[in-house]
Structure formats: C-alpha cells, structure tokens
Amino acid sequence: MKQYEKKYDAEGRPYLETSLPGLLLTRLPLLNKGTSFTREEREAFGLLGLLPTHVSSLEEQVTRAYANFKSFKTDLEKHVFLRALQDRSEVLFYALLDTHIQEMMPIIYTPTVAQAVEQFSRIYRFPRGLVVNPENIDRIDSLLEETPFPDVQLIVATDNEGILGIGDQGFGGLAICIGKLSLYTAAAGIDPAVTLPVELDVGTNRQDLLDDPLYLGVRMKRLEGQAYDDFIHRFVTALQRRFPRVLLQWEDFSKQKAFDVLERYQDVLPSLNDDIQGTGAVVLAGLLAASRRSQQPLTQQTFVIHGAGAGGVGVARQIVRGLQLQGLSAQAARERIFLIDSKGLILKDRKGLEPYKRELAQEPSRVAGWKVQGAIPSLLETVREAKVTVLLGLSGQRGAFGEEVVREVAKNTPYPVVFALSNPTANSEAVPADVYRWTDGRALVATGSPFDDVEYNGALYPVGQGNNAFIFPGLGLGVLTCRAKRVTDGMVTAAALALGEFVDAQRLAQGGLYPRMDRIHTASKQVAIAVIRQAVKEGVCGEPLPEDLEAHLEQRMWKPVFLPIHKAR
C-alpha cells in the first residue's frame, strides 16, 4: 500500500496526497513536518490539539535542531541525535545537513560512523532498512514486497565483513548502509523514498559479539562457501524479480568476496562496489589533481599502494586506466605499480596468492638486484629500490608511513605524493602535519578522514579529503538518471576524470587536491554529467535524455523542503 503519492496542481506545483490519519503523519519520517504543519493541514488531518500553536518555518526548525546538535559533547552523541532526527523527519534532517554539510559530514559518516557501527546494537533506536538472514531468506520475495516504498531504485547492501578499516562488525554494518544512502541524498539529491539499506546478516566470526547479550544480529558463525554463495544468489534473483532496474551497491564485503560478488552480478543488475570502484575513482581523481599541481604527468610517476584489499586493488585498477589514457599500455602501467600487503611486496611467485591480487603482482625479475634484507621486499625497501614517487595508503595500519619512508619518497621527486587514506582517523597511515614537516612542505597530501588545514613555515596547506562521497553519489545519480543497464569501468573512470578537473585553481595552488566538502553538491552534478555522457557513448543508457543535462539533473534532484500535504478523497 502506498503511504502517499506525489502529485502536481494545475500550476505544476508539487504536493503530497495521503489517506493516512494525522497521528501517523507525525510518525512517518518522509511525511512528518512537526511544527511546520500548516493550520489547514492540522484541520484536515486532526492535528489541532496534538501540536504547539505556533506554525514554524523550516528555517526555524533548522535553527532549533542545530542548537540541539551543538549541545551534545561527543561526536557519537551528535551522530545518534542526527540519526534520531532522520528517523523523525527526513526533510528537516537533510535541510540541517545541507546547511552545515562541512561540519556534519564527519559526524554522519567517517570517522564517527565507525563508532556507530561498533556500538550499533546499543544505540539502535528505530527500524530502517531490510534485514535478510538465513532464517528468513526462504521468504525473500515477501520481504521485498513488504518494504515501505514500492519504487526502490537504489540499494546499499553489506554482509558486514570488511567494514571500513575495522573488519567484521556483524549486524552493526547496517549503519554503513544507512550512512551511504544519506550521502546519496545529501550530495546528489536522490529521493530518500527510493532508497533501501539492506543488512545481509550472514553471521559473524567475532566471538565477543556472539557472547554480547545485547547483540542484535543472528547468533551464528559466518556462512561460507556454497551456503554463502547460494544465500547471495537468492537475494539477487529476488531483487531482479521485484526491482529489475535497481542500482545495487555492494558495501564492505571482504577481499575476494568483494570481487567475486561484483563480477558475478554486474550483468544481472546494475551494480557497483564502492570499496573497489569508488575508492579507485576518488584516488585517481586526486592523482590527476596532483598532476595538475606539479605539472608532471602520471606516466612519470612510480606508485606504491600499501594495502591490497578491495580498496587497494581497486585503486591500482583505476591508476592503470589513467595511465592508459595518457598513452601507456596496460602492461607498462601495471609495471609502475607496486602493491604491498601485510607480507610485503606482492610477487607472482608467492605461494597461495589470492586470485584478485594476481593481475597486479610483479615479476620476480623486477626485484632482482634489489638490496633487501629478507626474502620479500618491505615497504621501505620497495620505495627505495623502485624510486617511488607516489605513496598510497589503504592498509588500515596507523602510522605505516613513518618519517623514514616519507623522506625516502621525497628523495625521488620534487613533489612527493602521500595519500594516507585509511579510515577511521585512528587508522590513518600518517598525520599530514608530519608529512609536510618531513618533506619541507613539498608534499602533495590527501587523507581519507578529515584533518585540519596545516600551517607550515608561514604557509597554510588545505588537506584534501579523498572521500568516496565525492564519487559514488554523482555516479549513482548518473546511473539512475539515464537508467544505465550496467555500471561500466569507463563510467567509473569518467567520474574520476570529472572530479580531478573540479578542484579550483586557487585551492590547487595551495596543495588542496580535493574540493571543500561544502562543494559536494556541485561536484556530484559534474560527476553525474560525465557518467551519463560516458554511458551514452558506450550504449548502456536506457532512455533518451535532453541536451541540457545540468538543468535536467537539477530538476530531478530531490530538495529538502516541506511540500503541502492534501488528504486523499
């Protein structure tokens, strides 16, 4: 049953129509206007005695909500307040977020979301999303039929095994899906009524969670092997039946599963994995901006990627595509990228090498003659012997880029590039202030979590945040706008190229390689336009679009405003 319907009056002005009684209107986040219900609406829906006398404007509500937000002392308390506000009134939540995006982005997403994930079973307040587990997978079709909104176009689903840099978090991973979908709306204007967070609760191998009496997830060890594959397949095929054009984002799957699931289903439903593709695109964008700043092409750089999970391999793949666009062959591009995991440099002759790492493993002959102490070159040895100029951290290892490593990179180039991208902040491979000090202010620096700008030798260096939020909302907006049949590698690279060109000249001159967060709306539109044009070029666009894409996008983007509500006859 539809809770409401969006309609337009004779002058083309939108309004909402519903047959629900007034008290239920105040309980549904997408309809609740709180003290902003007009006198006519209060009369029509029987709300006269249930609300304060004063009819507030949305701006007044935002002011009141912001004062409440500022009254909380810790970031986790602020996160819980914002989630509770979202569960009460979606419009007010997004209007507040829109007004204070720079301040609130770290609260609703990284780094604070990591705490929310870890504490999810204790801070749980309100049902949001769909929970699929081994106990109800047999009823998946009816579960999808019972979702609150009939026109789901975007799903973010996680199995919780590779959350940020903190690993298996069991049921708590649902907080990541909720957070990602909030960014789709806040950054790219995707209507929250067409989004659905999905918790694939296949168990956890964390004994402390299983022993916790307050833990909300299914109490079993993780499904593995064929049982896991069957579970995922039943979920996807049911989605295909119920929502055949839905964009499905796979979120925080671990290592090989991330690649297997994406490759298996990307032609079944339009699919993306933000950890692989979004991370790769946002890093390539930052490297292209760094290239603009240094006036040195990517083809002159040698890269180390420290961390060979889904993010690290996704970054390597996008760098290969970027190097190919600048004239290198795929093989020559891969030879410039040195991938390092917990065991050291990945070489092709390593026993038991995971399949997803093989394409980027180096030939043992490449390191013949290197001066190394052990059988496998370390991070420092690789930087020194390969003459590395770009250092990319996706390892989740705090402080992995120490002074000796960074200074070694700085010997190889006048513009050492150091991206410490691991989240949350506590896992960052380096602190920007240290990197600037160790390189005498020459480094081009970016981080995954937000850091304050750095003052060094009288100059101010803005620290760009390589946040995937600059990529995936615009990518999703582009895919949904053109009804793309598939999310192609070319579309992901187009998103990276658009973002790489977006940073303004003044910020770039100071060393800022990513836009300020308060420009994320405009950045998302530019990314979406580039994605749509690439989809048209590749023939995967599902419907015709007007010439003026920017105006078309602006018209279809959801805005956080209270619409009039009429009672259905």
C-alpha positions as CSV (number, residue, x, y, z in Angstrom):
1,M,0.0,0.0,0.0
2,K,1.3,3.4,-0.9
3,Q,1.7,5.7,2.1
4,Y,1.5,8.8,-0.1
5,E,1.6,9.9,-3.7
6,K,3.4,12.9,-5.1
7,K,1.1,14.9,-7.4
8,Y,1.1,18.3,-9.2
9,D,-1.5,21.0,-9.2
10,A,-2.8,23.0,-12.2
11,E,0.2,25.4,-12.0
12,G,2.6,22.5,-11.9
13,R,3.4,22.8,-8.2
14,P,4.1,19.6,-6.3
15,Y,2.2,18.4,-3.3
16,L,1.7,15.1,-1.4
17,E,-1.5,13.3,-1.1
18,T,-2.3,10.7,1.5
19,S,-5.2,8.9,3.2
20,L,-3.3,8.3,6.5
21,P,-4.6,9.8,9.7
22,G,-2.8,12.8,11.3
23,L,-1.1,10.9,14.1
24,L,0.6,8.5,11.6
25,L,1.8,11.5,9.6
26,T,3.8,12.6,12.6
27,R,5.3,9.1,12.9
28,L,6.5,8.7,9.3
29,P,9.8,10.5,8.6
30,L,9.1,11.3,4.9
31,L,5.7,12.9,5.8
32,N,6.3,14.4,9.3
33,K,6.5,18.2,9.2
34,G,6.4,18.6,13.0
35,T,5.6,22.2,14.0
36,S,5.6,23.1,10.3
37,F,2.2,21.5,9.6
38,T,0.0,24.4,8.4
39,R,-3.2,25.3,10.0
40,E,-5.1,23.9,7.1
41,E,-3.2,20.6,7.3
42,R,-3.8,20.4,11.0
43,E,-7.5,20.9,10.5
44,A,-7.7,18.4,7.6
45,F,-5.7,15.6,9.5
46,G,-7.0,16.1,13.0
47,L,-3.7,17.6,14.4
48,L,-5.1,20.7,16.0
49,G,-4.7,19.6,19.6
50,L,-1.6,17.5,19.1
51,L,0.9,20.2,18.1
52,P,2.1,23.5,19.6
53,T,0.1,26.6,18.5
54,H,3.0,28.2,16.6
55,V,3.4,27.2,13.0
56,S,7.2,27.1,12.4
57,S,9.0,27.6,9.2
58,L,11.6,25.0,8.1
59,E,14.3,27.6,8.7
60,E,13.1,27.9,12.4
61,Q,13.2,24.2,12.8
62,V,16.7,24.0,11.3
63,T,17.9,26.7,13.8
64,R,16.3,24.8,16.7
65,A,17.8,21.4,15.6
66,Y,21.3,22.9,15.1
67,A,21.2,24.3,18.7
68,N,20.3,20.8,19.9
69,F,23.1,19.3,17.8
70,K,25.6,21.7,19.3
71,S,24.5,20.9,22.9
72,F,25.9,17.3,22.6
73,K,29.5,16.9,23.8
74,T,30.8,13.8,21.9
75,D,30.7,13.0,18.2
76,L,28.9,9.8,18.8
77,E,26.2,11.6,20.8
78,K,25.9,14.0,17.8
79,H,25.7,11.1,15.4
80,V,22.9,9.5,17.5
81,F,21.0,12.8,17.5
82,L,21.2,13.2,13.8
83,R,20.1,9.6,13.2
84,A,17.1,10.1,15.5
85,L,16.3,13.3,13.7
86,Q,16.4,11.5,10.4
87,D,14.0,8.9,11.8
88,R,11.6,11.6,12.9
89,S,11.7,14.0,9.9
90,E,13.7,13.3,6.7
91,V,13.2,16.8,5.3
92,L,14.4,18.5,8.5
93,F,17.4,16.1,8.7
94,Y,18.5,16.9,5.2
95,A,17.8,20.6,5.4
96,L,20.0,20.7,8.5
97,L,22.7,18.7,6.8
98,D,22.6,20.9,3.7
99,T,23.1,24.0,5.9
100,H,26.0,22.5,7.8
101,I,27.5,19.9,5.5
102,Q,31.1,20.7,6.2
103,E,30.6,20.3,10.0
104,M,28.3,17.3,9.9
105,M,29.8,15.1,7.2
106,P,32.4,13.7,9.6
107,I,29.5,13.0,12.1
108,I,27.1,11.1,9.8
109,Y,30.0,9.3,8.1
110,T,33.7,8.7,8.5
111,P,35.2,8.9,11.1
112,T,32.2,8.9,13.5
113,V,30.3,6.2,11.7
114,A,33.0,3.7,12.8
115,Q,32.0,4.2,16.4
116,A,28.3,4.0,15.5
117,V,29.0,0.6,13.8
118,E,30.8,-0.7,16.8
119,Q,28.0,0.5,19.2
120,F,25.1,-0.2,16.8
121,S,23.4,-2.8,19.0
122,R,23.5,-0.4,21.9
123,I,22.4,2.8,20.1
124,Y,19.7,1.2,18.0
125,R,16.6,3.3,18.0
126,F,14.3,2.8,15.0
127,P,13.9,0.2,12.2
128,R,15.4,1.4,9.0
129,G,16.1,-0.9,6.0
130,L,15.7,-4.5,5.3
131,V,17.3,-7.4,7.3
132,V,17.9,-10.6,5.3
133,N,19.3,-13.6,7.2
134,P,19.4,-17.4,6.9
135,E,16.2,-17.6,9.0
136,N,14.1,-15.5,6.5
137,I,15.8,-16.0,3.2
138,D,13.1,-18.5,2.2
139,R,10.7,-15.6,2.4
140,I,12.8,-13.1,0.5
141,D,10.1,-12.3,-2.1
142,S,7.5,-11.4,0.6
143,L,10.2,-9.4,2.5
144,L,10.7,-7.3,-0.6
145,E,7.0,-6.9,-1.2
146,E,6.6,-5.6,2.3
147,T,9.3,-2.8,2.0
148,P,7.7,0.6,2.9
149,F,8.1,2.1,-0.5
150,P,7.1,0.4,-3.8
151,D,9.6,2.1,-6.1
152,V,13.0,1.2,-4.8
153,Q,15.7,2.3,-7.2
154,L,18.9,2.3,-5.1
155,I,20.0,-0.3,-2.6
156,V,23.2,-0.4,-0.5
157,A,23.8,-3.9,0.9
158,T,26.5,-5.2,3.2
159,D,27.5,-8.5,4.6
160,N,29.4,-6.6,7.3
161,E,32.7,-8.5,7.0
162,G,35.1,-5.7,5.8
163,I,33.7,-2.6,7.5
164,L,36.0,0.5,6.9
165,G,39.3,-0.4,8.4
166,I,37.8,-2.3,11.4
167,G,36.8,-5.6,9.8
168,D,34.0,-7.9,10.8
169,Q,31.3,-5.9,12.7
170,G,28.3,-8.3,12.4
171,F,24.9,-6.6,12.5
172,G,26.5,-3.2,13.1
173,G,27.4,-2.9,9.4
174,L,23.8,-1.7,8.7
175,A,25.0,1.8,10.0
176,I,27.3,1.9,7.0
177,C,24.4,1.3,4.5
178,I,22.3,4.0,6.2
179,G,25.2,6.4,6.1
180,K,26.0,5.8,2.5
181,L,22.4,6.3,1.4
182,S,22.2,9.5,3.5
183,L,25.2,10.8,1.4
184,Y,23.4,9.8,-1.9
185,T,20.6,12.1,-0.9
186,A,22.7,14.9,0.8
187,A,25.3,15.1,-2.0
188,A,23.3,14.1,-5.1
189,G,19.7,14.7,-4.3
190,I,18.5,11.2,-4.7
191,D,15.0,10.9,-3.3
192,P,15.2,9.0,0.1
193,A,11.9,7.4,-0.8
194,V,13.5,5.3,-3.5
195,T,16.4,4.1,-1.4
196,L,16.8,1.0,0.8
197,P,19.6,-0.1,3.1
198,V,20.0,-3.9,3.3
199,E,21.6,-5.9,6.0
200,L,22.7,-9.3,4.8
201,D,23.1,-10.8,8.3
202,V,25.0,-14.0,7.5
203,G,26.6,-14.2,10.9
204,T,29.8,-13.1,12.5
205,N,33.1,-14.7,13.5
206,R,33.5,-12.2,16.3
207,Q,33.0,-14.3,19.5
208,D,32.7,-11.1,21.6
209,L,29.7,-10.1,19.5
210,L,28.1,-13.5,19.7
211,D,28.6,-13.5,23.5
212,D,27.2,-10.0,23.9
213,P,23.6,-10.3,25.4
214,L,22.6,-7.0,23.6
215,Y,23.9,-8.1,20.1
216,L,21.1,-7.7,17.6
217,G,22.3,-10.0,14.8
218,V,21.8,-13.6,14.1
219,R,23.9,-15.7,16.5
220,M,26.0,-17.9,14.3
221,K,29.4,-18.1,12.6
222,R,29.5,-16.7,9.2
223,L,28.1,-18.5,6.2
224,E,30.9,-19.6,3.9
225,G,31.4,-21.4,0.7
226,Q,28.5,-22.7,-1.2
227,A,26.0,-21.8,1.5
228,Y,27.1,-18.2,1.3
229,D,27.0,-18.2,-2.5
230,D,23.5,-19.6,-2.5
231,F,22.3,-17.0,0.0
232,I,23.6,-14.1,-2.1
233,H,22.2,-15.6,-5.3
234,R,18.7,-16.0,-3.8
235,F,18.9,-12.4,-2.6
236,V,19.9,-11.0,-6.0
237,T,17.5,-13.1,-8.1
238,A,14.6,-12.0,-5.8
239,L,15.7,-8.3,-6.3
240,Q,15.7,-8.9,-10.0
241,R,12.1,-10.1,-9.8
242,R,10.9,-7.3,-7.6
243,F,13.0,-4.3,-8.6
244,P,14.5,-5.2,-12.0
245,R,16.2,-1.8,-12.7
246,V,17.5,-1.2,-9.2
247,L,21.1,0.1,-8.7
248,L,22.7,-2.3,-6.3
249,Q,25.8,-1.1,-4.3
250,W,27.8,-3.8,-2.6
251,E,29.3,-2.4,0.5
252,D,32.2,-3.5,2.7
253,F,32.5,-7.1,1.5
254,S,35.8,-8.7,2.4
255,K,38.6,-9.2,0.0
256,Q,37.9,-12.0,-2.6
257,K,34.2,-11.9,-1.9
258,A,34.0,-8.3,-2.9
259,F,35.4,-9.1,-6.3
260,D,33.5,-12.3,-6.8
261,V,30.1,-10.9,-6.0
262,L,30.6,-7.8,-8.2
263,E,31.8,-9.8,-11.2
264,R,29.0,-12.4,-10.8
265,Y,26.1,-10.0,-10.7
266,Q,27.2,-6.8,-12.5
267,D,25.3,-8.0,-15.6
268,V,22.3,-9.2,-13.7
269,L,21.6,-5.8,-12.1
270,P,23.4,-2.5,-12.5
271,S,25.9,-3.0,-9.7
272,L,28.9,-1.3,-8.2
273,N,31.3,-1.8,-5.3
274,D,32.2,1.4,-3.7
275,D,35.2,0.0,-1.9
276,I,36.7,-1.2,-5.2
277,Q,35.4,1.3,-7.8
278,G,34.6,4.3,-5.7
279,T,37.9,4.2,-3.9
280,G,39.7,3.7,-7.2
281,A,38.0,6.6,-8.8
282,V,38.5,9.1,-5.9
283,V,42.2,8.3,-5.7
284,L,42.7,8.6,-9.5
285,A,40.9,12.0,-9.3
286,G,43.3,13.1,-6.5
287,L,46.3,11.9,-8.5
288,L,45.1,13.8,-11.6
289,A,44.7,16.9,-9.5
290,A,48.2,16.4,-8.1
291,S,49.5,16.1,-11.6
292,R,47.9,19.4,-12.5
293,R,49.6,21.0,-9.4
294,S,53.1,19.5,-10.1
295,Q,52.8,19.8,-13.9
296,Q,54.2,16.2,-14.1
297,P,52.1,13.6,-16.0
298,L,51.1,10.4,-14.3
299,T,53.3,8.5,-16.7
300,Q,56.4,9.9,-14.9
301,Q,55.3,8.5,-11.6
302,T,56.0,5.3,-9.8
303,F,53.4,4.1,-7.3
304,V,53.3,2.1,-4.1
305,I,49.9,1.0,-2.8
306,H,50.2,-0.1,0.8
307,G,47.2,-2.3,1.4
308,A,46.0,-5.0,-1.0
309,G,42.4,-5.4,-0.1
310,A,39.4,-4.4,-2.2
311,G,40.3,-0.7,-2.0
312,G,44.0,-1.2,-2.8
313,V,43.3,-3.4,-5.9
314,G,40.5,-1.0,-7.0
315,V,42.9,1.9,-6.8
316,A,45.5,0.0,-8.8
317,R,43.0,-0.8,-11.5
318,Q,42.0,2.8,-11.9
319,I,45.6,4.0,-12.0
320,V,46.2,1.5,-14.8
321,R,43.2,3.1,-16.7
322,G,44.5,6.6,-16.0
323,L,48.0,5.7,-17.3
324,Q,46.4,4.0,-20.4
325,L,44.6,7.3,-21.1
326,Q,47.9,9.0,-21.1
327,G,49.4,6.6,-23.5
328,L,50.9,3.6,-21.7
329,S,49.9,0.0,-22.4
330,A,48.2,-1.9,-19.7
331,Q,51.3,-4.0,-19.1
332,A,53.6,-0.9,-18.9
333,A,51.1,0.7,-16.5
334,R,51.0,-2.3,-14.2
335,E,54.8,-2.3,-14.1
336,R,54.7,1.1,-12.5
337,I,52.5,0.0,-9.6
338,F,53.9,-1.9,-6.6
339,L,51.3,-3.5,-4.4
340,I,52.2,-4.3,-0.8
341,D,50.2,-6.3,1.7
342,S,51.0,-7.5,5.2
343,K,53.7,-9.9,3.9
344,G,55.4,-7.3,1.8
345,L,55.7,-6.7,-1.9
346,I,53.4,-9.0,-3.9
347,L,55.3,-11.0,-6.5
348,K,53.9,-13.6,-8.9
349,D,55.9,-16.5,-7.4
350,R,54.3,-16.1,-4.0
351,K,52.6,-19.4,-2.9
352,G,48.9,-19.2,-2.1
353,L,48.5,-15.8,-3.8
354,E,44.8,-14.7,-3.8
355,P,43.3,-14.6,-7.2
356,Y,42.3,-10.9,-7.0
357,K,45.9,-9.9,-6.4
358,R,47.5,-11.8,-9.3
359,E,46.8,-9.2,-12.0
360,L,48.9,-6.7,-10.1
361,A,51.7,-8.9,-8.8
362,Q,55.2,-8.0,-10.1
363,E,57.5,-10.5,-11.8
364,P,60.3,-11.6,-9.5
365,S,62.8,-10.4,-12.1
366,R,61.7,-6.8,-11.4
367,V,63.3,-7.0,-8.0
368,A,66.5,-8.9,-9.0
369,G,69.4,-7.0,-7.8
370,W,67.5,-5.0,-5.1
371,K,69.2,-4.6,-1.8
372,V,66.8,-6.3,0.7
373,Q,67.2,-8.0,4.0
374,G,64.6,-10.7,3.7
375,A,63.1,-12.8,1.0
376,I,60.3,-10.3,0.3
377,P,60.9,-6.5,-0.1
378,S,59.4,-4.4,2.6
379,L,57.6,-1.0,2.2
380,L,60.8,1.0,2.8
381,E,62.9,-1.2,0.6
382,T,60.4,-1.0,-2.3
383,V,60.2,2.8,-2.0
384,R,64.0,3.0,-2.1
385,E,64.8,0.5,-4.8
386,A,61.9,1.3,-7.1
387,K,62.4,5.0,-6.8
388,V,58.8,5.5,-5.8
389,T,57.2,9.0,-6.1
390,V,53.6,8.3,-5.0
391,L,52.7,6.7,-1.7
392,L,49.1,5.5,-1.3
393,G,47.9,4.1,2.0
394,L,44.9,1.8,2.2
395,S,46.2,-0.6,4.8
396,G,44.3,0.4,7.9
397,Q,47.7,0.4,9.6
398,R,48.2,3.5,11.8
399,G,51.5,5.3,11.2
400,A,52.6,2.9,8.4
401,F,54.1,5.9,6.6
402,G,56.7,6.9,9.1
403,E,59.4,9.5,8.7
404,E,62.0,7.3,7.0
405,V,59.5,6.1,4.4
406,V,58.2,9.5,3.6
407,R,61.7,11.1,3.4
408,E,62.8,8.3,1.0
409,V,59.9,9.2,-1.3
410,A,60.9,12.8,-1.1
411,K,64.4,11.9,-2.4
412,N,62.9,10.7,-5.7
413,T,60.8,13.7,-6.7
414,P,60.4,17.4,-6.1
415,Y,56.7,16.7,-5.5
416,P,56.2,13.6,-3.3
417,V,52.6,12.5,-3.3
418,V,51.4,11.0,0.0
419,F,47.8,9.8,0.4
420,A,47.0,8.4,3.8
421,L,43.5,7.1,3.0
422,S,42.6,4.6,5.7
423,N,39.6,5.2,7.8
424,P,38.7,6.0,10.5
425,T,41.1,8.7,11.6
426,A,42.9,6.4,14.1
427,N,43.9,4.1,11.2
428,S,45.5,6.8,9.1
429,E,48.9,5.9,7.7
430,A,50.3,9.3,8.5
431,V,49.4,12.7,10.0
432,P,49.5,15.5,7.4
433,A,51.4,17.9,9.6
434,D,54.2,15.3,9.9
435,V,54.3,14.7,6.2
436,Y,54.7,18.4,5.4
437,R,57.4,18.7,8.0
438,W,59.4,15.7,6.8
439,T,59.2,17.0,3.2
440,D,59.9,20.7,3.9
441,G,56.4,21.5,2.7
442,R,56.9,19.9,-0.8
443,A,54.5,17.0,-0.4
444,L,51.1,16.8,-2.1
445,V,48.9,15.3,0.7
446,A,45.4,13.8,0.9
447,T,43.7,11.8,3.6
448,G,40.7,9.5,3.9
449,S,39.3,11.1,7.1
450,P,39.1,14.8,7.6
451,F,42.1,16.7,9.0
452,D,42.5,20.3,9.8
453,D,44.5,22.5,7.4
454,V,48.2,22.6,8.3
455,E,50.3,25.7,8.8
456,Y,54.0,25.1,8.0
457,N,56.7,27.8,7.6
458,G,54.1,30.5,7.4
459,A,52.0,28.9,4.6
460,L,48.6,27.3,5.0
461,Y,48.1,23.9,3.4
462,P,44.5,22.7,3.0
463,V,44.3,18.9,3.5
464,G,42.1,17.5,0.8
465,Q,39.9,14.6,1.9
466,G,39.8,11.7,-0.6
467,N,36.3,10.8,0.5
468,N,34.4,8.4,-1.8
469,A,31.4,10.7,-1.2
470,F,32.8,12.8,-4.0
471,I,32.3,9.9,-6.4
472,F,29.5,7.4,-5.6
473,P,26.6,9.9,-5.1
474,G,27.2,11.5,-8.5
475,L,27.9,8.1,-10.1
476,G,24.6,6.8,-8.7
477,L,22.7,9.9,-9.9
478,G,24.1,9.5,-13.4
479,V,23.2,5.8,-13.5
480,L,19.6,6.4,-12.2
481,T,19.1,9.4,-14.5
482,C,20.0,7.6,-17.7
483,R,18.7,4.2,-16.4
484,A,22.0,2.7,-17.3
485,K,21.9,-1.1,-17.9
486,R,25.3,-1.6,-16.4
487,V,27.9,0.3,-14.5
488,T,31.0,0.1,-16.8
489,D,34.6,0.7,-16.0
490,G,34.5,3.6,-18.4
491,M,31.7,5.3,-16.4
492,V,33.8,4.9,-13.2
493,T,36.8,6.4,-14.9
494,A,34.7,9.3,-16.3
495,A,33.6,10.1,-12.7
496,A,37.3,10.2,-11.7
497,L,38.3,12.5,-14.6
498,A,35.4,14.9,-13.8
499,L,36.3,15.1,-10.1
500,G,40.0,15.6,-11.0
501,E,39.2,18.6,-13.0
502,F,36.8,20.1,-10.5
503,V,39.2,21.4,-7.9
504,D,39.6,25.2,-8.4
505,A,42.9,26.7,-9.3
506,Q,43.3,28.7,-6.0
507,R,42.8,25.7,-3.8
508,L,45.0,23.6,-6.0
509,A,47.8,26.2,-5.8
510,Q,47.8,25.8,-2.0
511,G,48.0,22.0,-2.3
512,G,44.4,21.1,-1.8
513,L,43.7,18.1,-4.1
514,Y,40.0,17.7,-3.4
515,P,37.2,20.2,-3.1
516,R,35.9,21.5,0.1
517,M,33.1,19.4,1.4
518,D,30.6,22.2,1.1
519,R,31.0,22.0,-2.7
520,I,29.9,18.4,-2.8
521,H,26.5,19.2,-4.5
522,T,28.1,20.9,-7.5
523,A,30.8,18.2,-7.7
524,S,28.2,15.5,-7.7
525,K,26.4,17.1,-10.6
526,Q,29.6,17.3,-12.6
527,V,30.4,13.7,-11.9
528,A,26.8,12.7,-12.9
529,I,27.0,14.5,-16.2
530,A,30.3,12.8,-17.1
531,V,28.9,9.4,-16.1
532,I,25.8,10.0,-18.3
533,R,27.8,11.1,-21.3
534,Q,30.1,8.0,-21.0
535,A,27.0,5.7,-20.6
536,V,25.6,7.2,-23.9
537,K,29.0,6.8,-25.6
538,E,29.1,3.1,-24.5
539,G,25.5,2.4,-25.5
540,V,24.3,1.4,-22.0
541,C,21.9,4.3,-21.4
542,G,18.4,3.0,-21.0
543,E,16.4,6.1,-22.0
544,P,16.9,9.3,-24.1
545,L,17.9,12.5,-22.3
546,P,17.7,16.2,-23.2
547,E,20.7,18.2,-24.3
548,D,20.9,20.3,-21.2
549,L,21.9,17.6,-18.7
550,E,22.7,20.1,-15.9
551,A,19.2,21.6,-16.0
552,H,17.7,18.1,-16.2
553,L,19.6,16.9,-13.2
554,E,18.8,20.0,-11.2
555,Q,15.1,19.5,-12.0
556,R,15.0,15.8,-10.9
557,M,17.2,16.2,-7.7
558,W,15.2,15.9,-4.5
559,K,15.3,19.0,-2.3
560,P,14.7,19.1,1.5
561,V,11.6,21.3,1.5
562,F,8.2,20.7,3.1
563,L,5.6,20.2,0.5
564,P,1.9,20.8,1.0
565,I,0.0,17.7,2.1
566,H,-3.5,17.1,1.0
567,K,-6.0,14.5,2.2
568,A,-6.9,11.9,-0.3
569,R,-10.6,11.8,-1.2
